[in-house]
Amino acid sequence: MKRAPVDRSPARSAAARLDRRAVVARLLAERRDALVVTGLGAPTYDVAASGDHARNFHLWGAMGGAAVMGFGLALAQPATPVIVITGDGEMLMGLGSFATIATSNPGNLTIVVLDNGLYGETGGQASHTAGRADLPTIALGCGLGEATTVRTMDELEPLASRVHAIGRTTLLARIVVSADEAPRVLPSRDGVFLKNRVRGALGLPPG
């Protein structure tokens, strides 16, 4: 497996920073039947800002659980693209999920990490990705099939198509975004409602 050079540059450097809302809007612009799982905090608000959808499942306070929730859905629905959209803090909380996901590496799973180098929900403290932690390198070391860092909208374009397709393996995409905060757009917090809505969208009865 070819491994990209380690990217040690801080997520909050003066280099190109992407607008998180524009990134998420582009990733979901060509959405068809994809299931979207969101991590707590700003990624949930970003996805909600792009429009409500019956195939969105927002985890809210389940910090560290977004990637493995997406993994379970990807295994259960192998013909359906599953997109996890989360943040660097939430992903750092669940690093062990990389090793679990690598046991199968489903090609219908993409994990998108919006990396601003901050724990935005707890006061804006610097996260480990603002230092030396490199999520793509960690993911590859755990056995994930593909991992990349996206820094420009041009680099985002191939990913915007990839997330809606069935690939050969699981992909982790770290996207370096600005630390600027956008207005909160709040979807439903009712877990039972969200679960049953997703089940209904998949043609399954409430459970």
Secondary structure, DSSP 4 states (H G I P E B T S, - for coil): ---PPP--S-TTSSS--B-HHHHHHHHHTT-SS-EEEE-TTHHHHHHHHT---TTEEE-TT-TT-HHHHHHHHHHH-TTS-EEEEEEHHHHHHTTHHHHHHTTT--TTEEEEEEE-SEEGGGT-EEPGGGTT--HHHHHHHHT-SEEEEE-SHHHHHHHHHHTTS--SS-EEEEEEB-S-----------HHHHHHHHHHHTT----
